[in-house]
Amino acid sequence: MSDLSSEVAGRAAPEGRAAGRLEGAPGGRPEGAPGRPRVALLTREYPPEVYGGAGVHVEYLARELARLDAFDLSVECFGAPRPDPLVAAAHQPWDVLPATPEGQALRVLSVDLRFAADLAGADLVHSHTWYADMGGHWAKLLWDIPHVLTCHSLEPLRPWKAEQLRGGYRVSSWAERTGVEAADAVIAVSAGMRDDILEVYPAVDPARVRVIHNGIDATEYAPDPGTDVLERFSVDPGRPYVMWVGRVTRQKGIQHLLDAAARFDPDAGLVCCAGAADTPGLAALVAEQVAHLQAERDGVHWIDAMVDRREVIQLLSHAAVFVCPSVYEPFGLINVEAMACARPVVATAVGGIPDIVVDGETGILVPFEASGDAYGTPADPAGLAAALASGVNRLLADPPVARAMGAAGRTRVLEHFTWEAIARQTAALYDELLTGR
């Protein structure tokens, strides 16, 4: 099933009202305190339907913005009704549209139409990812309100999606471009992402693009001394292991990690928490690599089950090294999560990762040279695998240095990446836009 098919397919909402809509206010939005600006967050993902970094971002940003108590905040999302009091409406796409990759893109836009129709009475709308961008854009046009758009990635820099979505990828790219170029403010989740936005969309005024990082709940993401999760997945807590977490996609560089893993210290294990593959062909290719690696060395754990947040935290907490071999990473939240669990990180120096990992202090950054093709292929794949293995082995061979880097990583998270700080920066941007109208 394609990316869109698995994430937005569903039955249509009952005629005349969105699934999960709260009654009372125009468009289903609950009445708020008089005099406070009404702000709506638009997102495809929201708990319990969260599978990626953008969904985690909206979950915690909404919570912290609500705690500031400066706005009447509501969330509109895709999917089934939620009991969360912040959720004003949850919408299913229109199932009269075909379930082909092209039709799935149109189903996304059907939800965006419902988003826009719901927002009468809102003072500002904030969309996340292309799935919600047109809802924010249309709300801006319909109700004459500011539209803030957060870029968590850029469609033109993910051309491999065309393998899944066919013509739907052209629609997603159009939706993103339209939203970004017309938004009143564009939030880039890293300095690298800001550079990418201005390069890919040169019509955008640089003054409208602000860098506000992703954040993390450092109380939740903290070292877990327990071992029950390790035991459940047959991971030996007494053996050092390298860990990777991510979707099986070209973007995350899993093939380069598996090539590197053949050179890891044989005394170390490898634990991979893998999400769904982009395509059956990629799934088969990676499965073949994993089988070959498992035949060559023991201690290779490929976990393709649904692993919940608590389980990931415990697995991260016991890893000797966390590795991130991504070829494209607008921010790289998983690196923040690993650092919050006091783990040293070996990562490619791409996108937003250098905003997070301080080379030689919280981990090791591996230089990355692209071949120049549209897919982010490294110029020297064998050299990249060797460099990743070298960085990992340096830390495996020096546990005191690895522990010191892990401790420094957690300190950096507490100083720079808490959700309270991210929410205050976001609220200040809202205030600026609302005051200027």
C-alpha positions as CSV (number, residue, x, y, z in Angstrom):
1,M,0.0,0.0,0.0
2,S,1.3,3.5,-0.9
3,D,2.3,6.1,1.6
4,L,-1.0,8.0,1.0
5,S,-3.1,4.9,0.9
6,S,-2.0,3.7,4.3
7,E,-2.2,7.1,6.0
8,V,-5.3,8.8,4.7
9,A,-7.6,6.1,3.4
10,G,-10.9,5.8,5.2
11,R,-14.6,6.2,5.1
12,A,-16.2,9.5,4.4
13,A,-17.5,11.7,7.2
14,P,-21.3,11.8,7.6
15,E,-22.9,14.3,5.3
16,G,-23.0,17.7,6.8
17,R,-20.6,17.3,9.7
18,A,-17.0,16.2,10.1
19,A,-16.2,13.1,12.1
20,G,-15.4,14.0,15.6
21,R,-16.6,17.6,15.3
22,L,-17.5,19.5,18.5
23,E,-20.8,21.3,18.3
24,G,-21.5,24.9,19.2
25,A,-19.2,27.4,17.6
26,P,-19.2,28.3,13.9
27,G,-17.6,25.5,11.9
28,G,-17.7,23.3,14.9
29,R,-15.0,25.2,16.9
30,P,-15.8,25.4,20.7
31,E,-16.5,28.9,22.1
32,G,-13.5,30.4,23.9
33,A,-12.7,33.1,26.3
34,P,-13.7,36.5,24.9
35,G,-10.9,38.8,23.8
36,R,-8.3,36.0,23.3
37,P,-7.2,35.3,19.7
38,R,-8.4,32.0,18.3
39,V,-5.6,29.9,16.8
40,A,-6.2,26.7,14.9
41,L,-3.5,24.1,14.3
42,L,-4.1,21.9,11.2
43,T,-2.3,18.5,10.9
44,R,-2.7,15.1,9.4
45,E,-1.3,13.4,12.5
46,Y,-2.5,13.8,16.1
47,P,-2.6,11.3,18.9
48,P,-3.2,8.4,18.9
49,E,-2.6,8.5,15.1
50,V,1.1,9.6,15.1
51,Y,3.8,7.9,13.1
52,G,6.4,10.5,12.3
53,G,8.3,13.6,13.5
54,A,5.7,16.1,12.3
55,G,3.0,14.3,14.4
56,V,5.2,14.4,17.5
57,H,5.9,18.1,16.9
58,V,2.2,19.0,16.7
59,E,1.3,16.9,19.7
60,Y,3.7,18.6,22.0
61,L,3.4,22.1,20.5
62,A,-0.3,22.0,21.0
63,R,0.1,21.0,24.6
64,E,2.6,23.7,25.4
65,L,0.7,26.4,23.6
66,A,-2.4,25.5,25.6
67,R,-0.4,25.8,28.8
68,L,0.7,29.4,27.9
69,D,-3.1,30.2,28.1
70,A,-2.6,33.2,25.7
71,F,-4.8,31.9,22.9
72,D,-8.0,29.9,22.4
73,L,-6.2,27.0,20.8
74,S,-7.9,24.2,18.7
75,V,-6.6,21.4,16.6
76,E,-8.1,20.0,13.4
77,C,-6.7,16.7,12.1
78,F,-7.2,13.7,9.9
79,G,-8.8,10.5,11.0
80,A,-11.1,9.2,13.7
81,P,-12.7,11.3,16.5
82,R,-10.5,12.1,19.4
83,P,-11.5,12.7,23.1
84,D,-8.8,15.3,23.4
85,P,-10.4,18.6,24.4
86,L,-8.1,20.5,22.1
87,V,-9.4,18.7,19.0
88,A,-12.2,20.7,17.5
89,A,-12.7,18.3,14.6
90,A,-11.2,15.2,13.0
91,H,-12.1,14.5,9.4
92,Q,-12.0,11.4,7.2
93,P,-11.3,11.9,3.5
94,W,-14.1,11.6,0.9
95,D,-14.2,8.0,-0.1
96,V,-16.1,8.8,-3.3
97,L,-12.6,9.7,-4.7
98,P,-10.6,6.7,-6.0
99,A,-8.1,4.9,-3.8
100,T,-5.3,5.1,-6.5
101,P,-2.1,7.1,-5.6
102,E,-3.5,10.0,-7.6
103,G,-6.9,9.7,-5.9
104,Q,-5.3,9.6,-2.5
105,A,-3.8,13.0,-3.1
106,L,-7.2,14.3,-4.0
107,R,-8.6,12.7,-0.8
108,V,-6.0,14.8,1.2
109,L,-7.3,17.9,-0.5
110,S,-10.9,16.9,0.4
111,V,-9.9,17.1,4.1
112,D,-8.2,20.4,3.5
113,L,-11.5,21.8,2.2
114,R,-13.2,20.7,5.4
115,F,-10.4,22.4,7.4
116,A,-11.0,25.7,5.6
117,A,-14.7,25.6,5.9
118,D,-14.5,25.0,9.7
119,L,-12.4,28.0,10.4
120,A,-14.9,30.8,10.4
121,G,-14.2,32.9,13.5
122,A,-10.5,31.9,13.7
123,D,-7.9,34.7,14.0
124,L,-4.9,32.7,12.8
125,V,-4.3,29.3,11.3
126,H,-1.1,27.2,11.5
127,S,-0.6,24.2,9.1
128,H,1.9,21.4,9.3
129,T,3.1,19.5,6.2
130,W,1.7,19.5,2.7
131,Y,-1.2,17.4,3.9
132,A,-2.6,20.4,5.8
133,D,-1.1,23.3,3.9
134,M,-3.9,23.9,1.5
135,G,-6.4,23.9,4.4
136,G,-4.4,26.8,5.9
137,H,-4.1,28.5,2.5
138,W,-7.8,28.3,1.7
139,A,-8.7,29.5,5.3
140,K,-6.4,32.5,4.7
141,L,-8.3,33.3,1.5
142,L,-11.8,32.6,2.9
143,W,-11.6,34.3,6.2
144,D,-8.8,36.9,5.7
145,I,-6.6,35.5,8.5
146,P,-2.8,35.0,8.8
147,H,-1.5,31.6,7.7
148,V,1.6,30.3,9.5
149,L,3.1,27.2,7.8
150,T,5.7,24.9,9.3
151,C,8.0,23.0,6.8
152,H,9.0,19.7,8.3
153,S,10.4,18.6,4.9
154,L,10.2,19.7,1.3
155,E,8.5,17.7,-1.5
156,P,11.0,18.7,-4.3
157,L,13.8,17.3,-2.1
158,R,12.0,13.9,-1.7
159,P,11.8,12.8,-5.4
160,W,11.7,9.1,-4.4
161,K,8.0,9.7,-3.4
162,A,7.2,9.7,-7.1
163,E,7.9,5.9,-7.0
164,Q,4.9,5.6,-4.6
165,L,2.5,8.3,-5.5
166,R,2.9,8.8,-9.2
167,G,0.8,11.8,-10.2
168,G,-0.1,12.3,-6.6
169,Y,3.5,13.5,-6.0
170,R,2.9,16.3,-8.5
171,V,-0.2,17.3,-6.6
172,S,1.6,17.2,-3.2
173,S,4.4,19.3,-4.7
174,W,1.9,21.9,-6.1
175,A,0.1,22.1,-2.7
176,E,3.2,22.7,-0.8
177,R,4.5,25.3,-3.2
178,T,1.2,27.2,-3.2
179,G,1.0,27.2,0.6
180,V,4.6,28.2,1.2
181,E,4.7,31.0,-1.3
182,A,1.5,32.6,0.0
183,A,1.9,32.0,3.8
184,D,2.3,35.1,6.0
185,A,5.1,33.3,7.9
186,V,7.0,30.1,7.2
187,I,8.7,28.2,10.1
188,A,11.8,26.3,9.2
189,V,12.7,23.6,11.7
190,S,16.5,24.2,11.2
191,A,18.9,26.6,9.6
192,G,19.5,24.0,6.9
193,M,15.8,23.8,6.2
194,R,15.6,27.6,5.9
195,D,18.4,27.5,3.3
196,D,16.5,24.8,1.5
197,I,13.2,26.7,1.5
198,L,14.8,29.8,0.0
199,E,16.6,27.8,-2.6
200,V,13.6,25.6,-3.7
201,Y,11.1,28.5,-3.5
202,P,13.0,31.7,-4.5
203,A,9.8,33.7,-4.7
204,V,9.5,33.5,-0.9
205,D,10.7,36.7,0.9
206,P,13.5,35.6,3.3
207,A,12.0,37.9,6.0
208,R,9.0,35.6,6.2
209,V,11.1,32.5,7.0
210,R,11.9,32.0,10.7
211,V,13.9,29.2,12.3
212,I,12.1,27.6,15.2
213,H,13.4,24.1,16.1
214,N,11.5,21.0,17.0
215,G,11.5,20.2,20.7
216,I,11.2,17.4,23.1
217,D,9.7,16.5,26.4
218,A,12.9,15.8,28.4
219,T,10.9,14.5,31.3
220,E,9.5,11.7,29.2
221,Y,12.6,11.2,27.1
222,A,15.1,10.4,29.8
223,P,17.3,7.5,30.6
224,D,15.3,4.4,31.6
225,P,17.3,1.9,33.6
226,G,14.7,-0.9,33.2
227,T,15.4,-3.9,31.0
228,D,12.0,-5.5,30.4
229,V,11.8,-4.2,26.9
230,L,15.2,-5.5,26.0
231,E,14.3,-8.9,27.4
232,R,11.1,-8.9,25.4
233,F,13.0,-8.3,22.2
234,S,15.8,-10.7,23.2
235,V,18.4,-7.9,23.4
236,D,21.3,-8.7,25.7
237,P,21.6,-5.8,28.2
238,G,25.1,-6.9,29.0
239,R,26.4,-6.5,25.4
240,P,27.0,-3.1,23.9
241,Y,24.8,-2.4,20.9
242,V,24.4,0.3,18.2
243,M,20.9,1.5,17.5
244,W,18.9,3.0,14.6
245,V,15.3,4.1,14.5
246,G,13.4,5.1,11.3
247,R,11.2,4.4,8.4
248,V,12.6,2.2,5.6
249,T,13.1,4.9,3.1
250,R,15.9,6.2,0.9
251,Q,15.8,9.4,3.0
252,K,16.9,7.7,6.2
253,G,19.9,6.0,4.7
254,I,19.2,2.5,6.1
255,Q,21.1,0.8,3.3
256,H,24.2,2.8,4.2
257,L,23.8,1.8,7.8
258,L,23.6,-1.9,6.9
259,D,26.7,-1.6,4.8
260,A,28.5,0.1,7.7
261,A,27.3,-2.4,10.2
262,A,29.4,-5.1,8.5
263,R,32.4,-3.2,9.8
264,F,31.2,-2.6,13.4
265,D,33.2,-4.1,16.2
266,P,32.1,-7.7,16.3
267,D,31.6,-7.5,20.0
268,A,28.8,-5.1,19.5
269,G,25.2,-5.8,18.5
270,L,22.8,-3.8,16.3
271,V,19.2,-3.0,17.1
272,C,17.0,-1.5,14.4
273,C,13.5,-0.3,15.0
274,A,12.1,-0.1,11.5
275,G,9.0,1.4,10.2
276,A,7.1,0.5,7.0
277,A,9.1,0.5,3.7
278,D,8.3,3.1,1.0
279,T,7.9,0.4,-1.7
280,P,7.9,-3.4,-1.9
281,G,11.1,-3.2,-3.9
282,L,12.9,-1.3,-1.2
283,A,11.5,-3.6,1.4
284,A,12.9,-6.6,-0.4
285,L,16.3,-5.0,-1.0
286,V,16.7,-4.1,2.7
287,A,15.4,-7.5,3.8
288,E,18.1,-9.1,1.7
289,Q,20.8,-6.9,3.3
290,V,19.6,-7.7,6.8
291,A,19.6,-11.4,6.1
292,H,23.1,-11.2,4.8
293,L,24.3,-9.2,7.8
294,Q,22.6,-11.7,10.2
295,A,24.4,-14.5,8.4
296,E,27.7,-12.8,8.9
297,R,27.4,-11.7,12.5
298,D,25.3,-12.4,15.6
299,G,23.4,-9.8,17.7
300,V,21.5,-8.2,14.8
301,H,18.0,-7.4,15.9
302,W,15.6,-6.2,13.2
303,I,12.4,-5.0,15.0
304,D,9.6,-4.3,12.5
305,A,6.8,-4.6,15.0
306,M,5.0,-1.5,16.3
307,V,7.3,-0.2,19.0
308,D,5.7,2.3,21.3
309,R,7.4,5.4,22.8
310,R,8.3,3.9,26.1
311,E,9.9,0.9,24.4
312,V,12.0,3.1,22.1
313,I,13.1,5.2,25.1
314,Q,14.3,2.1,27.0
315,L,16.1,0.7,23.9
316,L,17.8,4.1,23.3
317,S,18.8,4.3,27.0
318,H,20.8,1.1,26.8
319,A,22.4,1.7,23.4
320,A,26.2,2.3,23.4
321,V,25.8,4.5,20.3
322,F,22.9,5.9,18.3
323,V,23.5,6.2,14.6
324,C,21.7,8.4,12.1
325,P,22.8,7.8,8.4
326,S,20.2,10.0,6.8
327,V,20.8,11.5,3.3
328,Y,18.0,14.1,3.8
329,E,16.9,15.3,7.3
330,P,15.3,18.7,7.6
331,F,15.7,18.5,11.4
332,G,16.3,15.0,12.7
333,L,14.2,14.8,15.9
334,I,15.3,11.2,16.6
335,N,18.8,12.6,17.4
336,V,17.3,14.9,20.0
337,E,15.5,11.9,21.5
338,A,18.7,9.9,21.6
339,M,20.6,12.7,23.2
340,A,17.8,13.2,25.8
341,C,18.4,9.6,26.7
342,A,22.1,10.5,27.3
343,R,23.3,8.6,24.2
344,P,26.2,9.7,22.0
345,V,25.2,10.1,18.3
346,V,27.1,9.3,15.1
347,A,25.2,11.1,12.3
348,T,25.7,12.4,8.8
349,A,26.1,16.2,8.6
350,V,23.0,16.9,6.5
351,G,20.1,19.3,6.8
352,G,19.3,20.2,10.4
353,I,21.5,17.6,12.1
354,P,24.4,20.0,12.6
355,D,21.9,22.2,14.5
356,I,21.5,19.4,17.0
357,V,24.7,17.3,17.2
358,V,27.9,19.2,18.2
359,D,30.8,17.4,16.6
360,G,33.2,16.1,19.2
361,E,31.0,17.2,22.1
362,T,27.7,15.3,21.9
363,G,28.7,12.9,19.1
364,I,30.5,12.6,15.8
365,L,29.3,14.2,12.5
366,V,30.2,12.3,9.4
367,P,30.8,14.5,6.3
368,F,28.3,13.9,3.5
369,E,29.0,14.6,-0.2
370,A,26.0,14.1,-2.5
371,S,26.4,12.7,-6.0
372,G,24.2,15.5,-7.4
373,D,21.3,13.3,-8.4
374,A,17.8,14.0,-7.3
375,Y,17.8,11.2,-4.7
376,G,20.5,12.4,-2.4
377,T,22.7,9.5,-3.3
378,P,26.2,9.8,-1.7
379,A,29.0,10.5,-4.1
380,D,31.0,7.6,-2.5
381,P,28.6,5.1,-0.8
382,A,31.4,2.8,0.3
383,G,33.3,5.7,1.7
384,L,30.2,6.9,3.6
385,A,29.7,3.4,5.1
386,A,33.3,3.3,6.1
387,A,33.1,6.7,7.8
388,L,30.0,5.8,9.7
389,A,31.6,2.6,10.9
390,S,34.8,4.4,11.9
391,G,32.8,6.9,14.0
392,V,30.8,4.1,15.7
393,N,33.9,2.1,16.4
394,R,35.7,5.1,18.0
395,L,32.9,5.4,20.5
396,L,32.6,1.7,21.1
397,A,36.3,1.5,21.9
398,D,36.2,4.4,24.4
399,P,33.2,4.0,26.7
400,P,34.2,6.9,29.0
401,V,34.2,9.3,26.1
402,A,30.9,7.9,24.8
403,R,29.3,8.4,28.3
404,A,30.7,12.0,28.5
405,M,29.2,12.8,25.0
406,G,25.9,11.3,26.1
407,A,25.8,13.4,29.2
408,A,26.7,16.5,27.2
409,G,23.9,15.6,24.7
410,R,21.3,15.6,27.5
411,T,22.5,18.9,28.8
412,R,22.2,20.4,25.3
413,V,18.7,19.1,25.0
414,L,17.7,20.7,28.3
415,E,19.3,24.0,27.3
416,H,18.0,24.3,23.7
417,F,15.2,21.9,22.8
418,T,12.5,21.9,25.4
419,W,8.9,22.3,24.2
420,E,8.3,25.3,26.6
421,A,11.0,27.3,24.7
422,I,9.7,26.2,21.3
423,A,6.1,27.2,22.2
424,R,7.1,30.6,23.5
425,Q,9.0,31.3,20.2
426,T,5.9,30.2,18.2
427,A,3.5,32.3,20.3
428,A,5.7,35.3,19.8
429,L,5.4,34.8,16.0
430,Y,1.6,34.6,16.3
431,D,1.5,37.8,18.4
432,E,3.7,39.6,15.8
433,L,1.3,38.6,12.9
434,L,-1.9,39.3,14.9
435,T,-0.6,42.7,16.1
436,G,0.4,43.7,12.5
437,R,-3.2,43.3,11.1
